[in-house]
C-alpha cells in the first residue's frame, strides 16, 4: 500500500498554531515521524491561505525538504500558492491535490501540473457535486478528467483518480458505491490511471473511539477492490497491521483471518458473510457490525457497536 501521509493538516489545532508561529521543529518532527512510519508522500494541507499562500507554501517546502526526501503533495484550493510551492521543490516529483471536473479548476490545475511536471489527483466531482452511483463517478473520470489530460498532452502516468470517500455518518449510501468505483476505474481506461482515496474521510463526524475501526474495516474492503494508494495516517499501527496481514496473507490470528476473508470476498465480487465470523469473539463481532454499516445493510448510528 502506497501511503500519502495526512498528518500535516490545517484542521489540527497543533498544526494551525505551529503554522502561525512558523515552528520549523514541529513540522520537521512530524514529517520525519510520518516517513519513518511508512509514508511515501507527505500531504501538505495548509488551507486556502489566500493572504500568505505565496509565502507559506515555499516555506513549508523548504522546512520539510530539509529533513526528508519523499514527494510532497500540495492540498489546497489556492492554485497561486501551490505554484509558488512547486517552484520551491528541489527533490522528488510533487503532487497537486487536487483538481475536479468543475470547469475552472479543470482548466487551470492540469496546466500548472504539466508546467512543473507534477502529478495531479483528480476528484470525480463536477459542478453538481459528488454523484452517489459508482458508474456516475467513473463516467466523470472517463468523460471529463481523462479527456482533459489528453487534450493538453499530460502524461497518464502522472494522473491519480480519487473517486471520493464520504463519511458513513450522513452519507452511508456512498460507502458501498465507492468500493465499486475503485474496482471499475481499474478497467475504465488503458492504461488505467492510479487510484487513491482519503481513507479517514469515511469516519468523519463519527465518535473518535470508533474512527480507527471503521477506517481499518473499510481499508480491507477497498484493498479487496484493488486499492493500492491512499491518503491516511501512517502512524496508525493497527491500520498498518491490517495492511501487513493482507499483503502477506498472514492467517496466524483469528482477527487476521477475518480481515483476509473480508478482502477475499470483496476481491471475488461477493459480500462478506457472517459465516466468516466467530460470533463468540467480541473483536470479530465489532468488525462484522462495521462491515454491515459500510455495506449500508444496517443504518448507521453512533451507538452501532452497542446494538
QUIMO-V524658 format. One line per field, one symbol per residue. phi: phi as a letter, one per 40 degrees, with the letter a starting at -180 (. if undefined). psi: psi as a letter, one per 30 degrees, with the letter a starting at -180 (. if undefined). burial: 1 if it has 24 or more other ideal C-beta (glycine too) atoms within 12 Angstrom, else 0. Layout:
phi: ???
psi: ???
burial: ???
This chain:
phi: .cbccbccbccccccdcccccfcdcdccccccdcccchccabcbcbgcfccbdcccccccdcccccbbbccbbcbacccccdcccccccbbcdcbcbabaccdccccccdccccdbfbcbcbccbbcchbcccdcccccccccbccdcccdbfccccccbcbcgcbccchbdccccccdccdccdcbcabccccbbbcdcccbdgbddcccdccccccdcccccchcbaacaccccccccccdcdcccfcccbdccccccccdcccccgbcdbcccbcccbdccccccccdccccgcbccadccccc
psi: kjkjkgfikffkeeeeeeeeghjeeeeeeeeeeeeffgkflkkjjgaeheegefeeeeeeeeeeffflgllkkjjlfjfeeeeeeeffkfclklkkjllagkeeefeeeeeeeeeghklkkkkikafgajlekefeeeeeeefeeeeeeeeghkkffgkkkjgjklkfjfheffefeeeeeeeeffgfljlkllklljefffgkgkkeffeeeeeeeeeeeeeefgkgklkljfgjeeeeeeeeeeefhjgfleeeeeeeeeeeeeeghlkklfffkjffjeeeeeeeeeeeefghekkklfgfff.
burial: 1111111111000010011000000110011101101111111111101000110111111111101101111111111111111101100011111111110011011111110101111111110001110101111111011101100101010111111111111011011111111111110110011111111111100100011111111111111111111111110101111111110000000011111111111110001100011000001111111111111000010001100
